[in-house]
Amino acid sequence: MKVLYNDGHIDECPADEVTHVVRHSAAHIMAQAIKRLYPEADFAYGPATDNGFYYDIDLPEGQKISEEDFPAIEAEMRKIVKENLKFSVFELPREEAVALMQERGEKYKVEHIGDLPEDARITFYQQGEYIDMCVGPHLTYTKALKAFKLTGVSGAYWKGDKDNKMLIRVNGTAFATKDELDEHLRLLEEAKKRDHRKIGREMDIFMMRDEAPGFPFFLPNGMILKNELLSYWREIHRAAGYVEISTPMIMNKELWKTSGHWDHYKDNMYSTIIDDEEYCIKPMNCPGGVLVYASRPHSYRELPIRAGEIGLVHRHEMRGALHGLFRVRCFNQDDAHLFVRPDQLTDEIVGVVNLIDSVYEKFGFTYHLELSTRPADSMGSDEDWERAEAALRHALEKLGKDYVVNEGDGAFYGPKIDFHLEDSLGRTWQCGTVQLDFQMPINFDLEYTDADGSKKRPIMLHRVCFGSIERFIGILIEHFAGKFPTWLAPCQVKVLPVSEKSRDYARSVTERLEAAGIRAVLDERDEKIGYKIREARNIDRPPYMLIIGEKEVEAGTISVRDRSNETVSRELDEFIADVTAEIADRR
């Protein structure tokens, strides 16, 4: 595919950039179509994204765009594609660029120019009557846009600032070929079916209420799921040499000023007044873990200390950003804080990465790694940051792991390795992380006594496996479409008597299962067996259904239907032995 770069030259597009260029060009074509249909539309930002593209639009009072308008916009886009308009590019000095945008009534573009560095090149792309300030690159002709679809509309503040005007954001997606688009739309449809909010309601896992926006309620089935995850977490951490601690949810403001969180995070923190002093509800667990370490002297022989905590944290999120379990205002974070000597650092990072790797393998997730480096609002010296980033690189190289560098995305106190796991629909989620921190031990004057009797500063590692337990449950719901592995499933076996004649035997089967520690549910309702099977498959989603009729009563057996929908006759004792082994192994 040929593309037009902003210096005016045309060249073959690198294969890994084709989708981005197609989507960026689709955003311009969509804006042109909207301008034709809504001549008074004023455009803000319109980038390509990982999943598609969008444009933020300001319309006059009384005008709006909804999904009902998408057919007309798409039809106009197809018309522009058919016109085969040529993309051209030109550059203007700042004053002329401002004059052009003012002449065209583009107030947001004028403001954007004012935000650019003085030495920035200001380039424009044009197709037909439409001109957009852009760095490109773009397609050479509109006819090269083969496959696109508008996908949604929402609100977005100009520059992401809630104090600015709310604009209309029209989202879409585009691909180089129709087959790619069709597959993407199929996955979107599948994602709707797997929406954790929908399945969470159906399976009685969690609920949200207007009385507590962003604060999830876990229902009995959800608590089973949550507790199974936490039991697994505790088991693997005990085996890896961790101890578990618990720290207070509320601590005074001075602690958060010392840790650096107040200066970097106060807008996301809840606070309250106790005894005329300001206290904060913790947004993360690390300062509490530091206080535990600082509570007594330590020898070099004790290190590394690996202290884990399932801590309930609270963070203020904008109400419009809340989304099921994915974006909440309180959640349990499976933190651990490791205090290590410099000579232990690489091995401890390797150990953390291997532990997180084993967790994701258990759930069938693949992942890629990102090394996030120093952000603009960081604490600490250049030397400490260089040492910290070098230590993480060294550990990754020792592991032989591939990784990409995410410049400037580290925590304010140190660089980090992030795990981006991929689910069954190919979507990626950032969950696990290991962060190296020289700053907090300095801020809290942490020490240990070395072999020669001198006082030394430990290095601190922050890390999580699941991240937010709540968010991880949401991911698991969608990854498995509610069909959890047997060890996690709230209902492991659903017992379905065919009629009243088999009900007593079905009760005895259920009691045997429960006595063996298997989570079994008996459906005694006077409903047809076909209805019971369909409801179990679509609502409870158990790994196993036992269908009990007169034949099973007479033979003293069970008919087992698994998720393949095959039904086989089995002895109850054998079935119990197999299921309990499957649960114990967490297969």
C-alpha positions, 0 to 999 in steps of 0.5 A: 500500500502506498502512503503520503508522508508529510514531507510530500513523498509517497512510499510503500507503507510498512506492514505493521503500520498499514492498519494505523494509516487506514484508520487515520485516513478513515477518521479524516473521511468520516470528518469530511462526511460529517462536515457535509451533513452538518456544515456547522460542525467544529472538529477537535481531535481525530486520531487512530487508536489501537481499536479503530479511530474517533473524532471529537466534534462540537455541534451547535446547540440543538444538534446531535449525532446518535447511532441512528445517524450512522447509516447516513454518515457511512453512506456519505463516507462511501460516496467520498470513497467512490469520488476517489479524492486525492490526498495532498499535503502542505506545510504553513508557517504558524501565523498562516496556519492560524489564519487558515484555521480561523478562516475555516472557523476551526477554533479547536485547531487554532487552540491546538496550534497554540499548544504546539512547540515554537519550532513545530512543523505545522502540516495539513492534509487535504482531500477534496474540500476537506482540510485537516491539520495533521502529521500523517501519513495518509492514503494517497486516494480515498478509494483505498479505504476498503472497509470501515464501520462506525461503532459508537458515540459518546461524550468527551471533554476537550483535552480530557479536562472536565472543566472544558466543553463536552464534545461528541465523540464518534467512534469507528473502525477500519481495516485494509480488507473486508475480511479483517473488518468482518472478523473484527465485527464478529469479535465485537459481537462475541464481546457483547455476549461475554460482557461481564456486567451481563453475565455477572447479573445472570450468574449472581456474581456481583451487582452495582447500585445507584446508592454506591456508584463504582463500589461493587457488591459481591453476591454469594456466587461472586464470593465463591469465585473471589475466595477461590482466587484468594485461596490460590493466591495464598497457596502459591505465595506461601510456597514462594516464601511470602508472609501475609500482612494487613495494614489499615485502610485509613492513615494520616495525611502526613504518611502520604506526603512522606511517601510522595503520593499526596503530591502525585495522587491527591486528586484521586484520594478520599480524605476525612477529618479525625480528631481535627487531623486530616486522614486519607483512605488508602489508594494503594498499600505500599506506605503501610507495607513500609511502616511494617518493615520500619517497625523493627530493626533488620539484619542482612540475613533476614533479607529478602523480606517478601510481604504480601497483602490483599488490601482494600483500596479506594480511588476517586474515579470520574463517574462517567469513567466507571465500567462494571468491575473494570473501572471501580472506586474500591477494589482489593489489590493483591500487593506484595512488597519485597525488601531486598539487598542489591546483590539479591535484586536480579534474582528477586525480579526473576522470581517475581516474573516467574511467579506471575508467569505461573499464574497466567499459565494457570488461566490459559493467558498469554502475555507480552511484557513492557518495560516502562521508564521514567515519567515526567513527574518522577521523584529521585536522582538520575543515577537512581533511575538509571540503576533501577531501569538497568536492573529491570533490563538485566532481569528480563535479559536473564529470563530471556524474555522479549519486551518492548520499552514504553518510554515515560510510563513508569510510576513516579517512584520507579520504573516497572515491568508490566504484563499485558495478558491476552484473553480468548478474544485477543484483547489485551489487559494490563494486570501484573506488574513489578516496580523497582523503587529506590525512593520510598526507602529513602523517604522513610529512612529504611535500613538494615544492618549489613555483615560488617555492622554498617547501616544500608538502605534496602531496595523495594520492589512493588508487585501484583499478580492479579492487580485489582481482584475485582477487575481480574474477575471481570476479565475472567468472566469475559475470557471464559464467558462465565464457563469457569474451570471446575475449581473456580465455578460457583456451581460445579455440578448441577443435578437435574432430576427428570421427574418427581420419580427420580427426585429422591435419588437426585437428592441423595446424589447431591448430598454425596457430592456436597459431602465430598466438598463439591459445590452441587446445586439441585434443581427440584422444580417441576419443569421439563428436563429440556428447559432445566438443561437450557437454563443451566447451560445459559445461566449457571454454566456448570462444568457438569450436569447430572441428568437423573431419570428412572433408568439412573435410579434403577441402575444406581448410576448417573448420566453426566453431561459436560460442556461438550454436550456429550452425555455418558453413564457413570458410577457416582463414586468414580465421578466424585473421584475424578471431579475432586482430583480436577478441583485439587489440581486446579485444572 
